[in-house]
């Protein structure tokens, strides 16, 4: 038995994860001050995985609420990045509840 992505369906998950990380970086580029605060390694060579995860979560929440990926990236706020428990739907009446 092999661990081939075609056997496990892992390719699709890998694509989704890669897209989420790409969108997270695109979002963080809009907030240079937050990005600077979350740089790690000598000289700020890398971003903290926590801020990348927070950006990805914010994107997923907005997309699940009906935004396109581009809208989600453009509309995410600094508050959402710095407070991942922030409820976007409570603040923005244009976002509908998907349930």
C-alpha positions as CSV (number, residue, x, y, z in Angstrom):
1,X,0.0,0.0,0.0
2,X,1.4,3.4,-0.9
3,X,0.8,6.9,0.3
4,X,0.0,8.2,-3.1
5,X,-2.1,11.4,-3.2
6,X,-4.4,9.7,-5.7
7,X,-5.2,7.0,-3.2
8,X,-6.0,9.3,-0.3
9,X,-7.5,12.2,-2.2
10,X,-4.7,14.3,-0.7
11,X,-4.1,16.3,-3.8
12,X,-7.4,18.2,-3.4
13,X,-6.6,19.1,0.2
14,X,-3.1,20.2,-0.8
15,X,-4.6,22.5,-3.4
16,X,-7.0,24.0,-1.0
17,X,-4.3,24.5,1.6
18,X,-2.0,26.1,-0.9
19,X,-4.7,28.5,-2.1
20,X,-5.5,29.4,1.5
21,X,-1.9,30.3,2.2
22,X,-1.6,32.3,-1.0
23,X,-4.7,34.3,-0.1
24,X,-3.5,34.8,3.4
25,X,-0.2,36.3,2.2
26,X,-2.1,38.5,-0.2
27,X,-4.3,39.7,2.7
28,X,-1.3,40.3,4.9
29,X,0.4,42.4,2.2
30,X,-2.4,45.0,2.8
31,X,-1.3,45.4,6.4
32,X,2.5,46.1,6.5
33,X,2.4,47.1,10.2
34,X,0.8,43.8,11.3
35,X,3.2,41.9,9.0
36,X,6.2,43.6,10.5
37,X,5.1,42.8,14.1
38,X,4.8,39.1,13.1
39,X,8.1,38.7,11.4
40,X,10.2,36.0,12.9
41,X,13.8,34.8,12.5
42,X,16.8,37.2,12.5
43,X,16.1,40.1,10.2
44,X,12.4,39.3,9.7
45,X,13.0,36.6,7.2
46,X,9.7,34.8,7.8
47,X,6.2,35.4,8.9
48,X,4.7,33.8,12.0
49,X,2.5,30.8,11.1
50,X,0.0,32.1,13.6
51,X,-0.7,35.3,11.6
52,X,-0.9,33.3,8.4
53,X,-3.4,31.0,10.0
54,X,-5.5,34.0,11.3
55,X,-5.6,35.4,7.8
56,X,-6.7,32.1,6.3
57,X,-9.4,31.7,8.9
58,X,-10.7,35.3,8.2
59,X,-10.8,34.5,4.5
60,X,-12.6,31.2,5.0
61,X,-15.2,32.9,7.3
62,X,-15.9,35.6,4.7
63,X,-16.1,33.1,1.8
64,X,-18.5,30.9,3.7
65,X,-20.6,34.0,4.3
66,X,-20.9,34.6,0.6
67,X,-18.0,36.7,-0.4
68,X,-15.7,35.9,-3.3
69,X,-12.1,35.2,-2.6
70,X,-11.2,38.6,-4.0
71,X,-13.8,40.4,-1.9
72,X,-12.7,38.5,1.2
73,X,-9.0,39.6,0.7
74,X,-10.1,43.2,0.0
75,X,-12.5,43.4,3.0
76,X,-10.6,41.8,5.8
77,X,-9.8,44.2,8.6
78,X,-6.8,44.5,10.9
79,X,-9.2,43.6,13.8
80,X,-10.0,40.2,12.1
81,X,-6.3,39.4,11.8
82,X,-5.3,40.4,15.4
83,X,-8.5,38.9,17.0
84,X,-9.3,35.7,15.1
85,X,-12.4,35.2,17.4
86,X,-13.8,38.4,16.0
87,X,-17.4,37.9,14.6
88,X,-17.4,39.6,11.2
89,X,-21.1,39.0,10.6
90,X,-22.0,41.0,13.8
91,X,-20.2,44.1,12.5
92,X,-21.1,43.9,8.8
93,X,-24.8,43.8,7.9
94,X,-23.9,43.0,4.2
95,X,-22.6,39.6,5.3
96,X,-25.3,37.0,5.4
97,X,-25.5,34.1,7.8
98,X,-24.9,30.9,5.8
99,X,-26.9,28.7,8.2
